[in-house]
């Protein structure tokens, strides 16, 4: 039982639409439910939404399509929203067989199925990426933020090689409550953005770049060594983690 479901139950009792004994029985049933469901190859954390405000998210990487589909089916059966990251089309085909309403986002490589009531964020999360090559990571962040109840704005291909493209969108920068900045190569864009705004900036280094980028390590170190205030840095290519942090900020 989620926070919103519990609140709705208590509201119904208060307004006389439900008698207290029926409400008590419903609450006891929820309390008796196991905090996880053991599928043999996975233990689905069915209480994560109660603890953290959002259900368990499935990492598709390294799982077979059948495993992804089985986990997804149990999450949806509990009435929870589904998010699968790093999912291949084959995994989506398997999920769709048991969750017909599921959607696949090819740029983000994500599977989603929204249901129930997700608390809305208070403002807008702006997702910025330096170049089109960074788009898969940016889209992972954008899709994750949306399914977590946030209003988002996308600002793509505004890297430092053509800084005028970013400066032309100054008003959109000022309207955001949190900003996710995705960049590869030398990873300079988050520093530029953070120097222009007063809201938190979550920097995401990507593995895009030539040899000395070391698969995103150069961008990661550049972001960690930023001289601009208000920057937090997540792992290489971790658009999901950046969106989680931005969503937490936007729900404060």
N, C-alpha and C positions, 0 to 999 in steps of 0.2 A: 504494500500500500504506500503510495506516494504522499508527500506533504499536502498536495492539492486535493487528493482523494480523501484524506483524513479531514481536511478542513471542510470539504463539501459534505461529508457525512455528519460532522458536528453541526453545521449550519442547518441541515435538514431536521435534525433533532430539535434544535432551537426553535425552528419555525413550525414544528408540529407535523412535518411531513413524514417523519420516521420515529417509531417508538424507541425508547432507550434500550430495551432488551434486544431488539433487532440490531441496533448499532453496536451494542456490546458483543454480540455474536460475530458480527462482521470483523470487528477489531481483533477478537480472539483468534479467528481463522487466519487473519493476516500475521499475527504474532507467532502462530504455530508453524507457519510455512518456513521451510528450510532457507537459510540465508544464501545457499547456492544449490545449483542443480548439477549433479554429477552425470556426465554423458560418457564417462570412461576415458575419452581422449581429452576432455575439457571439463572444467568446473565453472559453470556459468554463474557469475556473481549477480544474483537476482536482487540483492539489497543495495547495490551501489547507488541507485537513484535516491534511495532514502538517505544514504550517508553523504553523497556528494552533489545531488541535485540533477544528475543525468545518468542514464543507464550505462552499463558496460559497453565499451566500443570494441569492435572486433577488428583485429589486425589481420588482413587477408594474407599477408606475406607469409609464405612457408606452410600454409594450410591447403589441403585439397579442397576442391569445390564442394564435395560432399560434407566435409567438416564445417566449412563456412556456412553451408545451408542448414545443417543441423543446429548449430549455435544460433543462427539468425531466427530459425523457427521457434526456438524456446524463448528467446527475448521477446519476439512479437506476441507469442501466446500469452505472455505475462501482461500484455497491454502496454508494453514499453516501446519507445522510439528506437529504431534500428539505425546504426551507422557502422558500415564496414569500410575501413580504409585500405589502400593498396590492393584493391580487388581487380582481378582480371575478368574479362567478359565471360569466361567459362564459369567462374564463380557466380556471376550474376545470373546466368542461365539456371544454375542449380538453385539459387535462392528464390528466383521468380517462380519456380515450380511449387514451392511451399508458401511463398509470400507473394501472391499475384500482383499486389499493388506496389511492389518495390520498384525503385527507380535507379538507373545507372547513370553516373556522371562521368563520361569518358575522359575529359580533361583532368578531373580530380582523381580518377581511378577509385571512385567511391560508390557505395550502394547505400541508399537511404530508404526508410519507410517511417513517415511521421504519423504518430497517433497520440491520443491523450492530450493533456494540457501542459505545454512547456512554458515556463515563466519567461516573459519577454524582457529583454534587456532595456535599459533606460535610454540609450543613445545609439549612435551609429558607429560601427567598426569599419574603418577604412582599410582595405587591403591593397597595398601597393607592390608592384613588382618592377624590377629594373629593366628586364627585357623579356621578349616573347619566349625565350628558352626557359625562363623561370616560371612560366605560366602553370605547369602541372602542380608545383608546390604551392603557388598562390591560390590556385583553384581548390586544392585540398583544404587550405585555410578558410577560404570563402564558404565552401559547402559545409564544413564543420561548424562555422559560426552561425550559419543560417539554421541548421537543424537544432542548434542549441538555443534558439529563440532570439537571435540578434538580427537587427536591421544592418545590412552591409552596403558598402559602396566600393566599387572596383576602380582602380586607377593603374593601368598597365602600360608598360613600355615607356617609362619616364626616368631611365637611368642617367647617371652623371655624365655620360658622353654627350648628352644633349640636355643640359640642365634647364634650359628654357621651357622644356615640356613640363617639368614639374612645377616651376614657378608660375606658369600660366594657370595652374589649378590651386592657387593659394587658398581660395575661399573653401574648397572642399577639405583641405587640410585642417582649417580652423573649425570646421563643423563636426569633426570626429571626436568621439569620446575615448577611443583607443585606436592605435594604428599598428597594423602588421606590415612590416617592410621586408620583402623577399628579394635577395640579390646574390649573384654569384661573382665570378671574377675577383676583383679586389675588395668587394663588399663595402663600398663607401656610402651607398645610398642611405642607410639608416642614420648615419651621422648627420647628413645633410637635412633629412627630415626632422630629426630630433632638435636641430638647431632652429627650426622654424615654428615649432608648436610647444604647447605647455601640457600636453597629455602624454600618457605612457606610450612608448614605442617598443614593440616587440620585434626584434630583428631575427630574420631567418636566413642563414647562409645556405646557398645551394651548391651542389656539386658541379655546376656549370663553369667551364673555364678550360684554359689550355694547361700544358704540363705543370708549370710551377704553381698552379692553383691547388695542386695536391688533392683533387676531389672535393674541394670545398673548405679545406683546412685554412687556406690563405684568407678566404672571406670570413671564416669563423674567428680567426685571430684578429683580423682587422676590426670586426665588430666588437670583440671583447676589449679591444684597446681604444675604443672611441673616446674622444675628448668631449663629446656632447653629453648633456645630462639626460636622465630619464630613459635610458635604453636597457632593456633586458634581452638576453640572447638565448635562443634555444639551439638544439642540435642541428646538424646539417640536414637539409631537406625536410625538416620537421614542421610542415605546415599545420598539421593537426595539433601539435603541442602549442604552437603560437596562438592558434584560434582558441584553445582551451583557456589560456592565460588571458587573452583579450576578452573572452566571454565572462570570465570571473570578474574582471574589472568592470565590465559593462553591466553586471548584475548587482554591484555594490549599492 
